[in-house]
Amino acid sequence: RMVPFSFPLARYALWDPAPMGDAVGSHIAYYRNPKLFLMEKTLRLAYRHAKQSEKKLFACFLLGTLAMDEDGEGIKLTIDRFDPGREV
């Protein structure tokens, strides 16, 4: 599902926020070849934490970096950190 961009309210506007023209969709994999790299240590930590959790549904954060390949033809998402989040 596509969601339009929105900006936070500001005291002074640098541009007219009214939409102009037709809506344009943007998808990360339309022009680039995405690659996902997941560190084994991060995956094992998330698995162990989920297994020790007493809840049926488990929520957490996987953090990483997004970079363009050297040849400029693809993007690389490297997930290397795990954050279990907070209950509140």
Rosetta constraint file for C-alpha pairs under 8 A:
AtomPair CA 2 CA 25 HARMONIC 7.09 0.50
AtomPair CA 26 CA 30 HARMONIC 7.70 0.50
AtomPair CA 28 CA 32 HARMONIC 6.84 0.50
AtomPair CA 28 CA 34 HARMONIC 7.69 0.50
AtomPair CA 29 CA 33 HARMONIC 5.92 0.50
AtomPair CA 29 CA 34 HARMONIC 6.07 0.50
AtomPair CA 32 CA 73 HARMONIC 5.79 0.50
AtomPair CA 32 CA 74 HARMONIC 4.69 0.50
AtomPair CA 32 CA 75 HARMONIC 6.35 0.50
AtomPair CA 33 CA 73 HARMONIC 6.70 0.50
AtomPair CA 33 CA 74 HARMONIC 4.40 0.50
AtomPair CA 33 CA 75 HARMONIC 6.17 0.50
AtomPair CA 34 CA 74 HARMONIC 5.74 0.50
AtomPair CA 34 CA 75 HARMONIC 4.92 0.50
AtomPair CA 34 CA 76 HARMONIC 5.91 0.50
AtomPair CA 34 CA 77 HARMONIC 7.48 0.50
AtomPair CA 35 CA 74 HARMONIC 7.50 0.50
AtomPair CA 35 CA 75 HARMONIC 6.28 0.50
AtomPair CA 35 CA 76 HARMONIC 4.84 0.50
AtomPair CA 35 CA 77 HARMONIC 6.15 0.50
AtomPair CA 36 CA 76 HARMONIC 6.07 0.50
AtomPair CA 36 CA 77 HARMONIC 4.94 0.50
AtomPair CA 36 CA 78 HARMONIC 6.09 0.50
AtomPair CA 36 CA 79 HARMONIC 7.71 0.50
AtomPair CA 37 CA 76 HARMONIC 7.36 0.50
AtomPair CA 37 CA 77 HARMONIC 6.07 0.50
AtomPair CA 37 CA 78 HARMONIC 4.62 0.50
AtomPair CA 37 CA 79 HARMONIC 6.11 0.50
AtomPair CA 38 CA 42 HARMONIC 7.23 0.50
AtomPair CA 38 CA 43 HARMONIC 7.08 0.50
AtomPair CA 38 CA 78 HARMONIC 5.97 0.50
AtomPair CA 38 CA 79 HARMONIC 4.87 0.50
AtomPair CA 38 CA 80 HARMONIC 6.34 0.50
AtomPair CA 39 CA 43 HARMONIC 6.45 0.50
AtomPair CA 39 CA 78 HARMONIC 7.78 0.50
AtomPair CA 39 CA 79 HARMONIC 6.39 0.50
AtomPair CA 39 CA 80 HARMONIC 5.38 0.50
AtomPair CA 40 CA 44 HARMONIC 6.11 0.50
AtomPair CA 41 CA 45 HARMONIC 6.14 0.50
AtomPair CA 42 CA 46 HARMONIC 6.19 0.50
AtomPair CA 42 CA 79 HARMONIC 7.77 0.50
AtomPair CA 42 CA 80 HARMONIC 5.93 0.50
AtomPair CA 42 CA 81 HARMONIC 5.83 0.50
AtomPair CA 42 CA 82 HARMONIC 5.82 0.50
AtomPair CA 43 CA 47 HARMONIC 6.08 0.50
AtomPair CA 44 CA 48 HARMONIC 6.07 0.50
AtomPair CA 45 CA 49 HARMONIC 6.09 0.50
AtomPair CA 45 CA 82 HARMONIC 7.26 0.50
AtomPair CA 46 CA 50 HARMONIC 6.06 0.50
AtomPair CA 46 CA 82 HARMONIC 6.51 0.50
AtomPair CA 46 CA 84 HARMONIC 7.76 0.50
AtomPair CA 47 CA 51 HARMONIC 6.06 0.50
AtomPair CA 48 CA 52 HARMONIC 6.23 0.50
AtomPair CA 49 CA 53 HARMONIC 6.23 0.50
AtomPair CA 49 CA 84 HARMONIC 7.68 0.50
AtomPair CA 50 CA 58 HARMONIC 6.31 0.50
AtomPair CA 53 CA 58 HARMONIC 7.40 0.50
AtomPair CA 59 CA 84 HARMONIC 7.24 0.50
AtomPair CA 59 CA 85 HARMONIC 7.57 0.50
AtomPair CA 60 CA 82 HARMONIC 7.61 0.50
AtomPair CA 60 CA 83 HARMONIC 6.01 0.50
AtomPair CA 60 CA 84 HARMONIC 4.54 0.50
AtomPair CA 60 CA 85 HARMONIC 5.50 0.50
AtomPair CA 61 CA 82 HARMONIC 6.02 0.50
AtomPair CA 61 CA 83 HARMONIC 4.97 0.50
AtomPair CA 61 CA 84 HARMONIC 6.13 0.50
AtomPair CA 61 CA 85 HARMONIC 6.54 0.50
AtomPair CA 62 CA 79 HARMONIC 6.46 0.50
AtomPair CA 62 CA 80 HARMONIC 7.53 0.50
AtomPair CA 62 CA 81 HARMONIC 5.85 0.50
AtomPair CA 62 CA 82 HARMONIC 4.85 0.50
AtomPair CA 62 CA 83 HARMONIC 6.29 0.50
AtomPair CA 63 CA 79 HARMONIC 5.61 0.50
AtomPair CA 63 CA 80 HARMONIC 6.34 0.50
AtomPair CA 63 CA 81 HARMONIC 4.97 0.50
AtomPair CA 63 CA 82 HARMONIC 6.19 0.50
AtomPair CA 63 CA 83 HARMONIC 7.49 0.50
AtomPair CA 64 CA 77 HARMONIC 6.96 0.50
AtomPair CA 64 CA 78 HARMONIC 5.31 0.50
AtomPair CA 64 CA 79 HARMONIC 4.07 0.50
AtomPair CA 64 CA 80 HARMONIC 5.35 0.50
AtomPair CA 64 CA 81 HARMONIC 6.26 0.50
AtomPair CA 65 CA 77 HARMONIC 5.78 0.50
AtomPair CA 65 CA 78 HARMONIC 5.32 0.50
AtomPair CA 65 CA 79 HARMONIC 6.60 0.50
AtomPair CA 66 CA 75 HARMONIC 7.07 0.50
AtomPair CA 66 CA 76 HARMONIC 5.74 0.50
AtomPair CA 66 CA 77 HARMONIC 4.56 0.50
AtomPair CA 66 CA 78 HARMONIC 6.49 0.50
AtomPair CA 67 CA 75 HARMONIC 5.70 0.50
AtomPair CA 67 CA 76 HARMONIC 5.23 0.50
AtomPair CA 67 CA 77 HARMONIC 6.56 0.50
AtomPair CA 68 CA 72 HARMONIC 6.05 0.50
AtomPair CA 68 CA 73 HARMONIC 7.66 0.50
AtomPair CA 68 CA 74 HARMONIC 5.97 0.50
AtomPair CA 68 CA 75 HARMONIC 4.33 0.50
AtomPair CA 68 CA 76 HARMONIC 5.96 0.50
AtomPair CA 69 CA 73 HARMONIC 6.50 0.50
AtomPair CA 69 CA 74 HARMONIC 5.28 0.50
AtomPair CA 69 CA 75 HARMONIC 5.50 0.50
AtomPair CA 69 CA 76 HARMONIC 6.44 0.50
